Amino acid sequence: MLHEPSLPVGKDPAGPYKTKLGIRMFLGYCIFYAGFVAINLLSPTAMAATVFMGLNLATVYGFSLIIVALIAALIYNHLCTAMEAKLADPADAPKKGGK
Amino acid sequence: MAITVFLLFVLFVVGLSFYLGNKTKTSAGYYAAGGNIHWGVNGVAFAGDYLSAASFLGICGMIATAGYDGFLYSIGFLAGWIVALFVIAEPMKRLGKYTFTDAVDANYNSRGIKLCAAISTLVVSVCYLIPQMVGAGVLVEPLLGLEHHWGVMMVGAIVITIVATAGMASTTYVQFLKGGLLIVFSLVLVIAVLVRGISTKPDQDGKVPFYEYTSLSAVKSGETLTVPEGGWTVLAVKDVKGGLQFAKLSKEGKESWWFVTTADTTITLKEAQFTAVKADGKYVNGVKVVDGLPKLRQVGNIESIEGDKEAKTGSLGPVEFLATMSDKDTLVKTWKSAVVTDGDAKVTVYYPKVVAGEKLLRPGQKFKVEGTWLEKLDFTSLMLALFLGTAALPHILIRYYTVPDQASARKSTIVAIAAIGFFYVLTLFMGLGAMTNGVINPADGNMSAPLLARSFGELLFAIISAIAFATVLGTVAGLIVAASGAVAHDLMDRYMNVKMDDKQKVFAGKTAAFVIGGIAILLGILFKGMNVSFLVGLAFAVAASANLPAVLMLLFWKKTTAVGIAASITVGIVSSLALIAFSPELYTLYGKNPLDAPIPLNNPGIVSIPLSFLTLVVVSLMTQKKAVPATA
């Protein structure tokens, strides 16, 4: 391969699992994001409705998109790390990065 | 004080660059910081790289002037990191070496991909560079009292020094430092806003007296408008596009412009501000400008807090602040501008428009979600480009090569999401804080956040301005590393096969950084006054159209071919740039009627992104003999 990584990349037996998980979580977030766009297009005035502690739907949904992104990222990392540990070759263990 | 803080920061950054420069001897060190950056540092550096002038100056400025619509950029920019994390991060680390081109060409070794991807990197980086340099010029004026072009040249010179001395290593630590400081001091600013609370007569803690704009009653007899009381004479009435009307009045020899509003049969004239460009010079509010003075009064205040026109809330919690702002009985005075021709003078009138909080804290002021289907399509197109653009920005993608492995790439993305997400939450408070504290320059909203800081004292202004300047430095440095990699690594080394040893590759990269830095300085001066956020939006749309289909399809569609990728990148670049060039916004910029623009959309993503995907699929299917199976 002509464009080898800047540092050698070890084997990643958890790769297929992480790819599948990533796509599923990406699609889930896409639906959540699309919901925000759809409400704005189909019923824009609904965004002004007060829904939580005096905050309107636009504010709550907007903040939720940011917070849910972080929560989803943490869940994804937890699941990936667990699978990496489960499938790790004990011989490779001392060389593993991600410190 | 501002100058001292600024100089200390710049000296520290340049010193750090020279220190790290002594350690950078190889191309891996120059382009990828040796691939040994800790994921935590890389995550904050991601934030430092990503939170550009558009985020700090542009978004805060847009929220300050258009409310929630500015926050849409925060949401879209952050959501884009989900694409980066779930789909792009680990494969990018696995496939690439130094540049975006390395990754898309990893399985093909195609000259076509190398050329197209390198050009795409250059186009996107230059589109992104222009607003950063323009932002630098805007910042320097109030900070150091220098003119725009000096600010641009100063940023260019410092960034070239940073990049040319140590490449990605110094760039990473500058971005780390700047990212961390930006978030910490933005939080300080937001706390200050909440402690101060909201007032219908903001006076910046007694430092700047609140200016009460007046209104006059007028009557219309036939086509003649008159003001019955106060000794006012109506000199002219001007109609402008959009059904707006302005009156030029005179009293005791002093001329002024007023915004004409009609409710039922009552005509009210609202005091406006104005600048006039005449043959003998520029005038502000009727006074000739000498040595940059006078300036327009800063604006932005609440007319009524939950129905009370004489109120001061005192300290507010974050939820209480937003709830108060979005109340249906809260009225906010925002400012718009219109251009009228008065004889041989070109007059820009800045006029007040009162908007209810419930309308301001939801989309609709800038992006017409309640408008025609074309306006709705434009909004959808913007949200699509913001969502898909992040994971296709070359200067962001190359940061995945600075960490040792795939797990580090993933973890640094999560740190970036946390840091960037937290900052974007703060932008809403900073923008609304500027909107309500009388600190907005009506002619240029980009400086709203630094000017908000100034309302709390010179020290905070000095720090925030220095950080804002560093914001530009960090992002420009990342862009120049990406662009120099495209020239020296992708084009010279890979595409043209210029024989170079490792030392020569580093020299080529540094030379390219000098040239691109020089071009950036020139463009930053040429594009003075252009809207920062608009240009960044353009870069996102081009990146999402040109790069994302190629990256996604090579990872997830085994029939993807080299010709398909090259064609997709080409169609993505050309279609997105063409759609932008013939859009209403650009027609306004050309001085033409936006209604004459052949393309009715300002945001091209909804057309150019699917077109790029379609091109890749069709061309790949037509060139299956050359197909090489994808690795993912």
Interface residues (C-beta under 8 A of the other chain):
Chain A: M1 L2 H3 E4 P5 S6 L7 V9 G10 D12 G15 K18 T19 G22 I23 M25 F26 Y29 Y33 F36 V37 N40 L41 P44 T45 M47 A48 T50 M53 G54 L55 N56 L57 A58 T59 G62 F63 L65 I66 I67 A69 L70 A72 A73 L74 Y76 N77 C80 T81 E84 K96 G97 G98 K99
Chain B: A28 Y31 A32 G34 G35 N36 H38 W39 Y68 F71 L72 S74 I75 L78 A79 W81 I82 V83 L85 F86 V87 E90 P91 K93 R94 L95 G96 K97 Y98 D102 A103 D105 A106 N109 V319 E320 L322 A323 T324 S326 D327 K328 E358 K359 L361 R362 P363 G364 V369 E370 K376 F379 T380 M383 F387 Y401 T402 V403 P404 D405 Q406 A407 S408 R410 K411 T413 I414 I417 A418 G421 Y424 V425 L428 R494 F556 A632
